[in-house]
Amino acid sequence: MALKRVAITLLALCGLAAVGDALRCNCTNCEKTGYECETDGACMASTYYTQGKEQHVRICINRDNLVPPGQPFYCLSAEGLLNTHCCYVDYCNSVDLKVPVPTKEVNWLGSSWGPVELVAVIAGPVFLLCVLLMVGVFLFQYHQRAYSHRQRLEVEDPSCDHLYLAKDKTLQDLIYDMSTSGSGSGLPLFVQRTVARTIVLQEIIGKGRFGEVWRGKWRGGDVAVKIFSSREERSWFREAEIYQTIMLRHENILGFIAADNKDNGTWTQLWLVSDYHEHGSLFDYLNHYSVTIEGMIKLALSAASGLAHLHMEILGTQGKPGIAHRDLKSKNILVKKNGMCAIADLGLAVRHESITDTIDIAPNQRVGTKRYMAPEVLDETINMKHFDSFKCADIYALGLVYWEIARRCNAGGIHEEYQLPYFDLVPSDPSIEEMRKVVCDQRLRPNVPNWWQSYESLRVMGKIMRECWYANGAARLTALRIKKTLSQLSVEEDVKM
Ligand SMILES: *[C@@H]1O[C@H](CO)[C@@H](O)[C@H](O)[C@H]1NC(C)=O
């Protein structure tokens, strides 16, 4: 009897678990979790050809990424290139799909002759004529340069990547099309792949934690290509995932173009393609140039706008989750031609899922750059269950970046040489212990010189910095508050943004 009761209870529990539980899918790149993953969205299986070999990919797609609803980009196939299938029951993506060979056959009508076929024989040519007519109209418009029409993604049309990749389109056009026609999170996957595979690498422009950064050319325009070593697949995937968060695009966040994993037979090359900014990082920029008061305000305000957008949660189906950067520093901020900042390197970012009030990945202890770690991160008192803690740590780092900028501000003919924060208090490449002693035990902060008080803008910057550096994270300013204060300053100082 007892056994039976236990059995019934177990069964009931399993039933409950099945109802409340997430969808389980096969996952080709999840060695850690036994080639399985869990999601609130869909299972996806995709088959494509690279270098004559069939590749199978099975992954989870989170609900956030199932855009537009009904026909998500992630679930699209491209004829002769990519066969993709999304489904919504456990392990349904275990199927082996074939890449369909491009064919002119109208095989959707079946193979035996019947009334349906007769209709097809009659309707076929009519249909073909319509298609020809449409192509004609399209070509006509193309020649007329009548670009006022913006092609929307026709999901039923398997050749829509040709529309996207029409020969004379620049990346800006492509991405503009995307952000006006849908999610605003980027190009569809197969378009990303096509773009990535037609980039010509030019020169190496940097080495990062995860690999190299190159300048590349695509249709005459410059792009930046971050190439991850194959051991860093998780970092590549994570960064691509974060960049494709719905509604992330913002003028002060590095513009993401494409992610691609190229298999060259022996190893996988992992690419992340983004906008290219010739000034490079804020760190390089400040090393080379001093800035005017106007320049300083522009840099500071644009960085705050970018961070405010990242942090902000937008509710609704087309909303965006709150995102904390976790590795903000002058080397991870780029300077655009117009003197504004673009926040980059989102590989360590965490997203907040407000419905469940959870963070989308298990945040590991102390990541990021030691020099920029907030006191609560250094002494491990940060409350990692609380998403706002990560935002507060970002603000502390932003304060340090502001200090780096303000030192290079040329007011009344004086400016200081470039230095990293805490340059006078810790050695280069400091250990966590060395940082903790200075920042937590001695409670020291970078020096705010007295002469800054004589210039309104530097006075305001100094005040913001101090309010970013409080030992108590919750007492610090928010990115939005900083943005508002600096906007006001930019109006007073007549800075044109
Ligand atoms: C998918 O996962 C199920 C359950 O773990 C397993 O039985 C099946 O073999 C997997 N399919 C593939 C193609 O890996």
The ligand as an SDF file (V2000), in Angstrom:
LIG
                    3D

 14 14  0  0  0  0  0  0  0  0999 V2000
   18.1020   13.8870  -28.3500 C   0  0  0  0  0  0  0  0  0  0  0  0
   17.9780   13.7010  -26.9800 O   0  0  0  0  0  0  0  0  0  0  0  0
   17.3670   12.4680  -26.6100 C   0  0  0  0  0  0  0  0  0  0  0  0
   17.1740   12.4580  -25.0860 C   0  0  0  0  0  0  0  0  0  0  0  0
   18.3550   12.7630  -24.4160 O   0  0  0  0  0  0  0  0  0  0  0  0
   18.2390   11.3040  -27.0930 C   0  0  0  0  0  0  0  0  0  0  0  0
   17.6240   10.0910  -26.7880 O   0  0  0  0  0  0  0  0  0  0  0  0
   18.4290   11.4370  -28.5770 C   0  0  0  0  0  0  0  0  0  0  0  0
   19.3200   10.4190  -29.0500 O   0  0  0  0  0  0  0  0  0  0  0  0
   18.9830   12.8050  -28.9430 C   0  0  0  0  0  0  0  0  0  0  0  0
   19.0340   12.9080  -30.3790 N   0  0  0  0  0  0  0  0  0  0  0  0
   20.1490   13.2430  -31.0450 C   0  0  0  0  0  0  0  0  0  0  0  0
   20.0380   13.2630  -32.5170 C   0  0  0  0  0  0  0  0  0  0  0  0
   21.2020   13.5190  -30.4890 O   0  0  0  0  0  0  0  0  0  0  0  0
  1  2  1  0
  1 10  1  0
  2  3  1  0
  3  4  1  0
  3  6  1  0
  4  5  1  0
  6  7  1  0
  6  8  1  0
  8  9  1  0
  8 10  1  0
 10 11  1  0
 11 12  1  0
 12 13  1  0
 12 14  2  0
M  END
$$$$
